[in-house]
Amino acid sequence: MSWEKIEIRTLKDVPKEEYYVAGHRTCQGCGPALACRLIAKAAGPRTVCIVATGCMYVANSSYNTTPWAIPWMHAQLGGIGSAVAGAAAAFKAMMRKGKIKKEEIHVLGIAGDGGAADIGLSAISGAMLSGGDHLIITYDNESYANTGIQASSLTPWGAWTTFTPPGKMLRLGNVRVKKDLPRMIAAGHPNVRYVATASISFPFDLMTKVRKGLAVKGPAFIQIHTPCPKGWKFPPELTIRIGRLAVETGMWTLYEVEDGQFRLTFKPPKRKPVSEYLKLQGRFAHLREPDIRYIQEQVDAACKQLGID
C-alpha cells in the first residue's frame, strides 16, 4: 500500500479492496463491524490484526471461519497491549536477524470497552510506553456488549445497562461519568506519537486517522465511537444517523493529538441539542427533563473547553 497520500478526502481516495469481508455474525447495524471494515480498508494487506476477546472476537471467529482477509490473531481480554507490543518487537527482531525481509508491516490491535478501557488498560499503558511501532484501536460501544450489555467505564452518565437498570432505588441508571481514555490517558504517555478519536459516521476522517496512526514511528491510539443497536436500544437502520448525531450534538468530538499538539478535525457549524441524540435510544428513555438539561450542561462545558461553540 502506498503511503504517499495518507488523507482520504473523496470516494476516489478510498481503496477498492476489502480485507474485512462477508461471513461475520454480528448484529444488524453493528457499529463495531462497520468500524472493522473501514479500519481494514485503510490499513491494507500488509497488516497483522490482533483482536481482544469481545464482540469483534466472538462474532468474527465462530465455527473456524473469519471475515478477516489479513493475518489475524486472538488475544485475551486483558492482553491486547502485550500482544501488540510483542508482535511489533518480534517483527523488528526477525528483520534485524535477516529471518524475514525488511518491509513495512502494520501491527494493529483492536479491543472493545473491556479490552481497552478497563481490564486491558494496564497492558495498553505498557504498550504505549514500549516505543514500538503499533496502533491500538478501541471500538467504543459504551458497554460490555458481548456478555449482555453490562456497564463499563465508557458507559455514559444516565444510561441503562443490565448492571445499571433504572428503578425505585436508583432512578438514573449509570451514575458514573464516562472515562476520557484518549485525551486524558493515552495522550498522557510520553512515547505516544498519535492519538485520535473517530466515528463510523465520518468514514473519511476515520480512515485517514487509521493511516496516520500506522504511519508514525512509535505507538498510536485511536478510539472509535461505534453505536450498538442491541445495547443502546435503537432500530439497526439508525446506526449511522445516531453516530452522526453524537458528533453534531457534542456528545462525541472528533480530534487528534499529533506529537502533543491537539487539533479538532470536525467542528459542527451549530451544535444540535443533546435531546435529539438521546431520544432515539431506549437506554436513555427513563431520563427526565432535568436529567437531559444536566447532560446538556456537561456537554456545553466540555465543548467550550475544546473550543467548540
Salt bridges, closest charged atoms under 4 A:
GLU7 OE1 - ARG9 NE 3.31
ASP13 OD1 - LYS5 NZ 2.99
GLU18 OE2 - ARG37 NH2 2.53
GLU18 OE2 - LYS41 NZ 3.34
GLU103 OE2 - ARG46 NH2 2.69
GLU104 OE1 - HIS106 NE2 3.75
ASP118 OD1 - LYS179 NZ 3.81
ASP140 OD2 - LYS178 NZ 2.57
GLU142 OE2 - LYS178 NZ 2.65
GLU142 OE2 - HIS225 NE2 3.75
GLU142 OE1 - ARG283 NH2 2.72
ASP180 OD2 - ARG183 NE 3.67
ASP205 OD2 - LYS209 NZ 2.87
GLU248 OE1 - LYS272 NZ 3.12
GLU256 OE2 - LYS212 NZ 3.10
GLU256 OE2 - ARG263 NH2 2.55
ASP259 OD1 - ARG193 NE 2.52
ASP291 OD2 - ARG171 NH1 2.78
ASP300 OD1 - ARG271 NH2 3.01
